[in-house]
Amino acid sequence: MEELVKKIDNFNKGRNWDQFHSAENLVKSISIEAGELLECFQWNYDYDLNEVKDELADVINYCIQLAIKLEVDPKEIVIEKMKKTAKKYPIEKAYGKSTKYTKLGDK
């Protein structure tokens, strides 16, 4: 992960693009690219894997750039979020269910 973060950072710095990468602009870009990813599945499940990979790469790239801008470690924040999610969705209540954590209850 660290190597990927460095490659993305060097790529942007080498082109002097960091000047355009405010947190706000990066969040907008993430949303735009996520919309383009969604478009790959808009009308049916017969998607073009190469297009999906390109759009997914764009989303990941902008997310990593935002992490760089905010000076947070992407790996660290994902692991921390997984810990929080694990508490909301314990295996014994959530296994095989898509129910929101607030509705899992003790059933």
Sine and cosine of phi, psi and omega as CSV:
sin_phi,cos_phi,sin_psi,cos_psi,sin_omega,cos_omega
0.00,0.00,-0.69,0.73,-0.01,-1.00
-0.86,0.51,-0.64,0.76,0.02,-1.00
-0.90,0.44,-0.66,0.75,0.02,-1.00
-0.90,0.43,-0.70,0.71,0.03,-1.00
-0.85,0.53,-0.71,0.71,0.01,-1.00
-0.89,0.45,-0.67,0.74,0.01,-1.00
-0.89,0.46,-0.69,0.72,0.00,-1.00
-0.91,0.42,-0.71,0.71,0.00,-1.00
-0.88,0.47,-0.72,0.70,0.01,-1.00
-0.91,0.42,-0.63,0.78,0.02,-1.00
-0.85,0.53,-0.74,0.68,-0.03,-1.00
-0.95,0.31,-0.65,0.76,0.02,-1.00
-0.91,0.42,-0.61,0.80,0.02,-1.00
-0.89,0.46,-0.38,0.93,0.00,-1.00
-0.96,-0.29,0.06,1.00,-0.04,-1.00
0.84,0.54,0.63,0.78,-0.01,-1.00
-1.00,-0.02,-0.24,0.97,-0.04,-1.00
-0.85,0.52,-0.47,0.88,0.01,-1.00
-0.87,0.49,-0.38,0.92,-0.01,-1.00
-1.00,-0.09,-0.13,0.99,-0.16,-0.99
-0.99,-0.14,0.90,0.43,0.16,-0.99
-0.95,0.30,0.32,-0.95,0.04,-1.00
-0.84,0.55,-0.68,0.73,-0.01,-1.00
-0.87,0.49,-0.72,0.70,0.00,-1.00
-0.91,0.42,-0.60,0.80,0.02,-1.00
-0.93,0.37,-0.64,0.77,0.04,-1.00
-0.89,0.45,-0.66,0.75,0.06,-1.00
-0.87,0.50,-0.70,0.72,-0.02,-1.00
-0.90,0.43,-0.63,0.78,0.05,-1.00
-0.87,0.50,-0.72,0.69,-0.02,-1.00
-0.90,0.44,-0.69,0.73,0.01,-1.00
-0.88,0.48,-0.75,0.66,-0.02,-1.00
-0.92,0.38,-0.57,0.82,0.06,-1.00
-0.90,0.44,-0.60,0.80,0.08,-1.00
-0.90,0.44,-0.63,0.77,0.04,-1.00
-0.93,0.38,-0.58,0.82,0.08,-1.00
-0.90,0.43,-0.70,0.71,0.03,-1.00
-0.88,0.48,-0.59,0.81,0.00,-1.00
-0.86,0.50,-0.49,0.87,0.03,-1.00
-0.87,0.49,-0.39,0.92,-0.05,-1.00
-0.91,-0.41,0.22,0.97,-0.19,-0.98
-0.84,0.54,-0.73,0.68,-0.15,-0.99
-0.95,-0.31,-0.33,0.94,0.01,-1.00
-0.26,-0.97,-0.02,-1.00,-0.01,-1.00
-1.00,-0.07,0.12,0.99,0.01,-1.00
-1.00,0.02,0.96,0.27,-0.09,-1.00
-1.00,-0.06,0.36,-0.93,0.07,-1.00
-1.00,-0.03,0.93,-0.35,-0.08,-1.00
-0.85,0.53,-0.62,0.79,0.00,-1.00
-0.90,0.43,-0.65,0.76,0.06,-1.00
-0.90,0.43,-0.69,0.73,0.02,-1.00
-0.87,0.49,-0.70,0.71,0.00,-1.00
-0.88,0.48,-0.68,0.74,0.02,-1.00
-0.89,0.46,-0.72,0.70,-0.02,-1.00
-0.94,0.35,-0.63,0.78,0.06,-1.00
-0.88,0.47,-0.66,0.75,0.04,-1.00
-0.88,0.48,-0.65,0.76,0.03,-1.00
-0.88,0.47,-0.69,0.72,0.01,-1.00
-0.89,0.46,-0.75,0.66,-0.01,-1.00
-0.87,0.49,-0.69,0.72,-0.01,-1.00
-0.85,0.53,-0.77,0.64,-0.01,-1.00
-0.92,0.40,-0.58,0.82,0.06,-1.00
-0.89,0.45,-0.67,0.74,0.03,-1.00
-0.92,0.39,-0.64,0.77,0.05,-1.00
-0.88,0.47,-0.62,0.79,0.05,-1.00
-0.90,0.43,-0.66,0.75,0.05,-1.00
-0.87,0.49,-0.66,0.75,0.04,-1.00
-0.88,0.48,-0.74,0.68,-0.02,-1.00
-0.87,0.49,-0.65,0.76,-0.02,-1.00
-0.99,0.11,-0.07,1.00,-0.01,-1.00
0.85,0.52,0.73,0.69,0.09,-1.00
-0.85,-0.52,0.47,-0.88,0.00,-1.00
-1.00,0.05,0.90,-0.45,-0.04,-1.00
-0.82,0.57,-0.69,0.72,-0.01,-1.00
-0.88,0.48,-0.70,0.71,-0.01,-1.00
-0.89,0.46,-0.71,0.70,-0.06,-1.00
-0.95,0.33,-0.52,0.86,0.06,-1.00
-0.93,0.36,-0.69,0.73,0.02,-1.00
-0.89,0.45,-0.68,0.73,0.02,-1.00
-0.88,0.47,-0.67,0.74,0.01,-1.00
-0.92,0.40,-0.61,0.79,0.04,-1.00
-0.89,0.46,-0.60,0.80,0.04,-1.00
-0.90,0.44,-0.70,0.72,0.02,-1.00
-0.89,0.45,-0.68,0.73,-0.01,-1.00
-0.92,0.40,-0.60,0.80,0.03,-1.00
-0.88,0.47,-0.57,0.82,0.04,-1.00
-0.94,0.35,-0.61,0.79,0.02,-1.00
-0.95,0.32,-0.54,0.84,-0.09,-1.00
-0.83,-0.55,0.94,0.35,0.03,-1.00
-0.89,0.45,0.58,-0.82,-0.07,-1.00
-0.80,0.61,-0.69,0.72,-0.08,-1.00
-0.90,0.43,-0.36,0.93,0.03,-1.00
-0.97,-0.23,-0.49,0.87,-0.17,-0.98
-0.97,-0.24,-0.18,0.98,-0.10,-1.00
-0.82,0.58,0.86,-0.51,0.06,-1.00
0.96,0.29,0.22,0.98,-0.04,-1.00
-0.88,-0.47,0.55,-0.84,0.08,-1.00
-0.96,-0.28,0.19,0.98,-0.03,-1.00
-0.91,0.42,0.65,-0.76,0.06,-1.00
-0.90,0.45,0.57,-0.82,-0.10,-1.00
-0.83,0.55,-0.51,0.86,-0.01,-1.00
-0.94,0.33,-0.23,0.97,-0.03,-1.00
-0.91,-0.41,0.13,0.99,0.01,-1.00
-0.94,0.33,-0.65,0.76,0.05,-1.00
0.82,0.57,-0.32,-0.95,-0.02,-1.00
-0.95,-0.31,0.36,0.93,-0.04,-1.00
-0.96,0.30,0.00,0.00,0.00,0.00
